[in-house]
Amino acid sequence: MLPNWYKEYKNLIDNSVENYLIEYFKSEKNPWLDIIKEASLYACKGWKRVRSILALEFFLIFSWKNFKDIKKNDYIILFCIALELLHAYSLVHDDLPSMDNDEYRRWELTCWKKYSETNAILVGDLLNSLAFEVLSEIWNTKLIKLFWEAVSIKWMLGGQVLDIFYEKNPQKLTLENLIETHNKKTWALIKISIIWWIILSNNKNIDLKKFNDFWEKIGLAFQVKDDLLDVEWSLEETWKSVWDSEEKWFVYFLWLEKTHKYLKDLILDCKKIIWELNSKKLDFLVDYIGNRKK
């Protein structure tokens, strides 16, 4: 069961993303856009919001602020909106028939399955551009560059290219290649969630290398857990498409028992890194990533 603080963080992020999209579409009077509005709201709802909640907690720790003091237009809220829009865009496009061809995500049909492939492509394009529109309100070139790198060939786009390549050439996939692919494709937004405020604050007393180790390990743990869920849980339990390509799983290389140990070691390493921050909320988030059921 999720603690109350997690629900409060999540509700703030949920409402902020939804309100932003509703306000944005108010200025668009063309009725032909109604389907895009509906599909955009659909694509952005029902998330666990782990990335934004990580960002919010790291922000509160390093800025010494309280959750109750956060206002609607604070940088952290704008940041979380942009992060969630970018994350939604990436998954809408990943789910497409020409990519991963997934039909279910988060208890629901994927965006393309519900609203058509064409509309899903347009929705992804829109969410991607809106993320940078939100970032422009913060107007920090370091942050905008960080987001740009996340969606570029260096990270997410490059990871998707590798994913497609190994899908067609599974005999060339190694464990190292698998980690590299997920490093680019899945972990980019986790990286931003964790280090953005450290970079923008220019706090010289924070060991950035240590937190680089943290995002790499927590990102890897997130993906390893996903692979275990694919193997050990059914569609009805995880509410996402499973058993898509076993060659892309960590379990394929490590087998089940070693994959569980690998995940456990990653979680322990993460908790050691954040120990000095003395945050029970971060401890919970790390454990949640390792123990989640969906």
C-alpha positions in Angstrom: 0.0 0.0 0.0 1.3 3.4 -1.0 2.0 5.8 1.9 0.1 9.1 2.2 3.1 11.3 1.2 3.5 9.3 -2.0 -0.2 9.9 -2.8 0.1 13.6 -2.1 3.1 13.9 -4.4 1.4 11.9 -7.1 -1.9 13.9 -6.9 0.1 17.1 -7.2 1.8 15.9 -10.3 -1.3 14.3 -11.8 -3.3 17.5 -11.4 -0.5 19.7 -12.7 -0.1 17.7 -15.9 -3.9 17.4 -16.5 -4.5 21.1 -15.8 -1.7 22.1 -18.1 -3.1 20.1 -21.0 -6.6 21.4 -20.4 -5.4 25.0 -20.4 -3.4 24.4 -23.5 -6.3 23.0 -25.5 -8.6 25.9 -24.3 -6.9 28.1 -26.9 -7.5 25.6 -29.7 -11.1 26.0 -30.9 -10.9 23.6 -33.9 -13.3 20.7 -33.2 -11.0 18.4 -35.3 -8.5 18.7 -32.4 -10.9 17.2 -29.9 -9.6 13.7 -30.6 -6.0 14.8 -30.1 -7.0 16.5 -26.8 -8.7 13.4 -25.6 -5.9 11.1 -26.7 -3.3 13.4 -25.1 -5.0 13.4 -21.7 -5.4 9.6 -22.0 -1.7 9.1 -22.7 -0.7 11.1 -19.7 -3.0 9.6 -17.0 -2.6 6.7 -14.7 1.1 6.8 -14.1 3.1 5.8 -11.0 5.0 9.1 -11.5 8.2 7.5 -10.1 10.5 9.8 -12.1 8.7 13.0 -11.0 8.4 11.9 -7.4 12.1 11.2 -7.4 12.7 14.7 -8.8 10.4 16.2 -6.3 12.0 14.5 -3.3 15.6 15.3 -4.5 14.5 18.9 -5.0 13.0 19.1 -1.4 16.2 17.6 0.1 18.7 19.8 -1.7 16.6 23.1 -1.6 15.6 22.6 2.1 12.0 23.4 1.2 8.8 21.8 2.4 6.2 20.1 0.3 3.4 22.4 1.5 5.3 25.4 0.4 5.3 24.4 -3.3 3.2 26.7 -5.5 1.5 25.9 -8.8 4.1 27.7 -11.0 7.2 26.8 -9.1 10.1 25.5 -11.2 9.8 22.0 -9.7 6.2 21.8 -10.9 7.0 23.0 -14.4 9.9 20.6 -14.4 7.7 17.6 -13.4 5.1 18.6 -16.1 7.8 18.6 -18.8 9.2 15.4 -17.5 5.8 13.6 -17.6 5.0 15.0 -21.1 8.3 13.7 -22.4 7.9 10.3 -20.7 4.3 10.0 -22.2 5.6 10.9 -25.6 8.3 8.2 -25.5 5.9 5.5 -24.4 3.2 6.5 -26.9 5.8 6.1 -29.7 7.4 3.0 -28.2 4.0 1.2 -28.2 3.4 1.8 -31.9 3.0 -1.2 -34.2 6.2 -0.2 -36.0 8.1 -0.2 -32.7 7.2 -2.5 -29.8 3.7 -3.2 -31.0 2.2 -3.2 -27.5 -1.5 -3.2 -27.0 -1.8 -2.7 -23.2 -0.2 -0.3 -20.8 -1.3 0.8 -17.3 -4.6 -1.2 -17.2 -5.7 0.3 -20.5 -5.3 -0.1 -24.2 -2.2 1.7 -25.6 -2.8 5.1 -27.2 -2.5 3.8 -30.8 -4.8 0.8 -30.1 -7.5 3.1 -28.7 -7.2 6.1 -31.0 -5.4 4.8 -34.1 -1.8 4.7 -35.1 -2.0 8.0 -36.9 -3.4 9.9 -33.9 -0.9 8.3 -31.6 2.0 9.5 -33.7 0.6 13.0 -33.7 0.0 12.9 -29.9 3.5 11.8 -29.3 4.8 14.6 -31.5 2.6 17.1 -29.6 3.7 15.9 -26.1 7.3 16.1 -27.1 7.0 19.7 -28.3 4.9 20.7 -25.3 7.6 19.5 -22.9 10.0 22.0 -24.3 7.4 24.7 -24.3 7.0 24.2 -20.5 10.8 24.2 -20.1 11.0 27.6 -21.8 9.0 29.0 -18.9 11.9 28.0 -16.6 14.4 29.4 -19.2 17.6 27.8 -18.2 19.8 26.6 -21.1 21.5 23.9 -19.0 18.1 22.3 -18.2 16.8 22.6 -21.8 20.0 21.0 -23.1 19.7 18.2 -20.5 16.2 17.4 -21.8 17.3 17.7 -25.4 20.1 15.2 -24.9 17.6 12.9 -23.2 15.5 12.6 -26.4 18.4 12.8 -28.8 20.5 10.1 -30.5 22.7 10.1 -27.4 19.9 8.7 -25.2 16.3 7.8 -25.9 16.4 7.9 -29.7 19.7 6.1 -29.8 18.4 3.4 -27.4 15.3 2.8 -29.6 17.6 2.4 -32.6 19.6 -0.2 -30.7 16.4 -1.9 -29.5 15.1 -2.3 -33.1 18.5 -3.5 -34.3 18.8 -6.2 -31.7 15.2 -7.2 -32.3 16.2 -8.0 -35.8 19.6 -9.4 -34.9 19.2 -11.2 -31.6 22.3 -13.3 -32.1 24.4 -10.1 -31.8 22.9 -9.1 -28.4 25.0 -9.5 -25.3 24.4 -8.6 -21.7 26.6 -5.6 -22.1 24.7 -4.5 -25.2 21.4 -5.0 -23.3 22.6 -2.7 -20.5 23.7 -0.1 -23.0 20.4 -0.2 -24.8 18.4 0.3 -21.6 21.0 2.9 -20.4 20.0 5.0 -23.4 16.4 4.2 -23.8 15.0 3.9 -20.3 17.3 5.6 -17.9 17.6 9.0 -19.6 14.6 10.5 -17.8 15.5 8.8 -14.5 18.9 10.6 -14.8 17.3 13.9 -15.3 14.9 13.3 -12.4 17.8 12.8 -10.0 20.6 15.2 -11.1 18.7 18.2 -12.6 18.5 20.2 -9.3 22.1 19.3 -8.4 23.3 20.7 -11.7 21.1 23.9 -11.7 21.9 24.7 -8.1 25.7 24.6 -8.8 26.2 23.2 -5.3 29.9 22.3 -5.2 29.4 20.3 -2.0 27.4 17.6 -3.7 29.2 14.7 -5.2 27.7 14.5 -8.7 29.6 11.3 -9.6 28.0 9.5 -6.6 24.5 10.5 -7.8 25.4 9.5 -11.4 26.1 6.0 -9.9 22.7 6.2 -8.2 20.7 7.0 -11.3 22.5 4.3 -13.3 21.9 1.6 -10.7 18.2 2.6 -10.0 17.5 2.8 -13.7 19.0 -0.6 -14.2 17.0 -2.0 -11.2 13.8 -0.5 -12.8 14.4 -2.4 -16.0 15.5 -5.7 -14.4 12.3 -5.6 -12.3 10.3 -5.0 -15.5 11.9 -8.1 -17.0 11.1 -10.2 -14.0 7.5 -9.0 -14.1 7.4 -10.0 -17.8 8.5 -13.6 -16.9 6.7 -14.1 -13.6 3.4 -12.2 -13.9 0.6 -12.4 -16.3 -1.1 -9.7 -18.3 -4.0 -9.6 -15.9 -1.6 -9.0 -13.0 0.7 -6.4 -14.6 -1.7 -4.9 -17.0 0.8 -4.4 -19.8 1.9 -6.5 -22.8 4.3 -9.3 -21.7 6.4 -12.0 -23.3 7.3 -9.7 -26.2 10.9 -10.9 -26.9 12.7 -13.1 -24.5 16.1 -12.4 -26.0 15.8 -8.8 -24.7 15.4 -9.9 -21.1 18.0 -10.0 -18.4 16.6 -13.3 -17.4 17.6 -14.7 -20.8 21.3 -14.0 -19.9 21.3 -14.5 -16.1 18.5 -17.0 -15.6 15.8 -16.4 -13.0 17.7 -16.9 -9.7 20.7 -14.8 -10.7 18.4 -12.0 -12.0 16.7 -11.8 -8.6 20.1 -11.6 -6.9 21.2 -9.0 -9.4 18.2 -6.9 -8.6 18.7 -7.3 -4.9 22.3 -6.2 -5.1 21.4 -3.1 -7.2 18.7 -2.1 -4.7 21.2 -2.5 -1.8 23.8 -0.4 -3.7 21.3 2.4 -4.2 20.4 2.5 -0.6 24.0 2.7 0.4 24.5 5.7 -1.9 21.6 7.7 -0.5 22.1 6.6 3.1 23.7 9.9 4.1 20.7 11.9 2.9 18.6 10.3 5.7 15.4 10.3 3.6 12.9 7.6 4.4 11.0 8.7 1.3 13.9 7.9 -1.0 14.4 4.6 0.8 10.8 3.8 0.1 11.1 4.7 -3.5 14.2 2.5 -4.0 12.4 -0.4 -2.3 9.2 0.3 -4.3 11.1 0.1 -7.6 12.5 -3.3 -6.6 9.3 -4.8 -5.1 6.5 -3.4 -7.3 4.0 -5.7 -8.9 3.3 -3.7 -12.0 
